[in-house]
Amino acid sequence: MNELEDIRREIEEIDREILALIDRRVNMAERVLESKRINGTSINDQKQNEVVINRALNAATELNLDPGSIKAIFEVLIRMSIERQNELSGKGRLP
Ligand SMILES: O=C(O)C(=O)C[C@]1(C(=O)O)C=C[C@@H](O)C=C1
């Protein structure tokens, strides 16, 4: 096997790990929603969105990763969580 194939196999493994973590993160929606029902907190919590984004941006700076790209990725992750919570609460995908 040549080196490029080896590298691509490793990238594929990393991609699988990323997908498993995204799946795990999205699946937290059920627990977080239940907890919000008890607390009466809204699904989209702007303050917490900022906490999550700022935490990711700080980590990005330490890791020397492009902050704009990391911000975009975390905005998508938050949106996926909100969509799943909306689906679970029966609201579905609102425009
Ligand atoms: O922490 C929460 O309240 C969540 O629902 C999780 C999460 C996230 O994806 O990090 C999603 C939606 C909220 O607006 C804030 C944060």
PDBQT file of the ligand as one rigid body, heavy atoms in Angstrom, charges set to zero:
ROOT
HETATM    1  O1  LIG A 101     -26.920  23.821  26.657  1.00  0.00    +0.000 OA
HETATM    2  C1  LIG A 101     -28.047  23.831  26.139  1.00  0.00    +0.000 C 
HETATM    3  O2  LIG A 101     -29.008  24.419  26.655  1.00  0.00    +0.000 OA
HETATM    4  C2  LIG A 101     -28.278  23.123  24.883  1.00  0.00    +0.000 C 
HETATM    5  O3  LIG A 101     -29.403  22.945  24.476  1.00  0.00    +0.000 OA
HETATM    6  C3  LIG A 101     -27.110  22.729  24.060  1.00  0.00    +0.000 C 
HETATM    7  C4  LIG A 101     -26.790  23.799  23.029  1.00  0.00    +0.000 C 
HETATM    8  C5  LIG A 101     -25.510  23.312  22.295  1.00  0.00    +0.000 C 
HETATM    9  O4  LIG A 101     -25.633  22.737  21.224  1.00  0.00    +0.000 OA
HETATM   10  O5  LIG A 101     -24.425  23.495  22.861  1.00  0.00    +0.000 OA
HETATM   11  C6  LIG A 101     -27.925  23.911  22.062  1.00  0.00    +0.000 C 
HETATM   12  C7  LIG A 101     -28.879  24.884  22.154  1.00  0.00    +0.000 C 
HETATM   13  C8  LIG A 101     -28.805  25.992  23.101  1.00  0.00    +0.000 C 
HETATM   14  O6  LIG A 101     -29.158  27.182  22.477  1.00  0.00    +0.000 OA
HETATM   15  C9  LIG A 101     -27.486  26.074  23.765  1.00  0.00    +0.000 C 
HETATM   16  C10 LIG A 101     -26.545  25.104  23.691  1.00  0.00    +0.000 C 
ENDROOT
TORSDOF 0
